[in-house]
């Protein structure tokens, strides 16, 4: 895989609480230079990113219920509706982890569905499972509920918990969703080898804050 192909699969991410507008502008410039799939930002920066990326082909992704997933379903839906209205084309929502751990399938499914419906047709929804907190059975259940709720992707991690993406988790998620949903690997992906390992395991999107370093290892 050449660097251009790899870059086209990366969500260039900046979700630090101390990020400033100038940092988001720099993120967008890097995304345009390298041809990343999207920039992934907190909701308050959606309009800035949309403005900076206009006409570039790089999408804007906003996080929803981030990073805990423990806010109310109504709050997540409001966030999703607002982000989509401001121009976000992709939304990465955090699953209600505690509800998933408790086996509350109806709540988790409807929580996801509420975000999907609030996003409307304009924004693709990815569900962050926070796989480091789940056993394999719970990961499989999370994938199934994401699909039943109408999401288009399942994603490993926020990057704010106790662990990130692993190749084993990606393989399990891909086996579970088949070709019906996308699989996004995020959390702890810092090198080209890391990214290519996740892609080989079944990921078709990578979330990384080290995107420039990953793609600068080989600009061929």
MOLIN-V10063 format. One record per backbone hydrogen bond with DSSP energy under -1.0 kcal/mol. NH is the residue of the N-H (numbers start at 0). CO is the residue of the C=O. If there is no record, write none. Layout:
# MOLIN-V10063
nh=NH co=CO
nh=NH co=CO
This chain:
# MOLIN-V10063
nh=5 co=1
nh=6 co=2
nh=7 co=3
nh=8 co=5
nh=9 co=6
nh=10 co=205
nh=11 co=37
nh=12 co=207
nh=13 co=39
nh=18 co=15
nh=23 co=19
nh=24 co=20
nh=25 co=21
nh=26 co=22
nh=27 co=23
nh=28 co=24
nh=29 co=25
nh=30 co=26
nh=31 co=27
nh=32 co=28
nh=33 co=29
nh=34 co=30
nh=35 co=30
nh=36 co=9
nh=37 co=9
nh=38 co=58
nh=39 co=11
nh=40 co=60
nh=44 co=41
nh=45 co=42
nh=48 co=44
nh=49 co=45
nh=50 co=46
nh=51 co=47
nh=52 co=48
nh=55 co=52
nh=58 co=36
nh=60 co=38
nh=61 co=89
nh=62 co=40
nh=63 co=91
nh=68 co=64
nh=75 co=71
nh=76 co=72
nh=77 co=73
nh=78 co=74
nh=79 co=75
nh=80 co=76
nh=81 co=77
nh=82 co=78
nh=83 co=79
nh=84 co=80
nh=85 co=81
nh=86 co=83
nh=87 co=82
nh=88 co=59
nh=89 co=59
nh=90 co=123
nh=91 co=61
nh=92 co=125
nh=93 co=63
nh=94 co=127
nh=96 co=94
nh=99 co=95
nh=100 co=96
nh=101 co=97
nh=102 co=99
nh=103 co=98
nh=104 co=102
nh=107 co=103
nh=108 co=104
nh=109 co=105
nh=110 co=106
nh=111 co=107
nh=112 co=108
nh=113 co=109
nh=114 co=110
nh=115 co=111
nh=116 co=112
nh=117 co=113
nh=118 co=114
nh=119 co=115
nh=123 co=88
nh=125 co=90
nh=126 co=152
nh=127 co=92
nh=128 co=154
nh=130 co=155
nh=132 co=129
nh=133 co=130
nh=138 co=134
nh=139 co=135
nh=140 co=136
nh=141 co=137
nh=142 co=138
nh=143 co=139
nh=144 co=140
nh=145 co=141
nh=146 co=142
nh=147 co=143
nh=148 co=144
nh=149 co=146
nh=150 co=145
nh=151 co=124
nh=152 co=124
nh=153 co=181
nh=154 co=126
nh=155 co=183
nh=164 co=186
nh=169 co=165
nh=170 co=166
nh=171 co=167
nh=172 co=168
nh=173 co=169
nh=174 co=170
nh=175 co=171
nh=176 co=172
nh=177 co=173
nh=179 co=176
nh=181 co=151
nh=183 co=153
nh=184 co=204
nh=194 co=190
nh=195 co=191
nh=196 co=192
nh=197 co=193
nh=198 co=194
nh=199 co=195
nh=200 co=196
nh=202 co=197
nh=203 co=182
nh=204 co=182
nh=205 co=8
nh=206 co=184
nh=207 co=10
nh=213 co=209
nh=214 co=210
nh=215 co=211
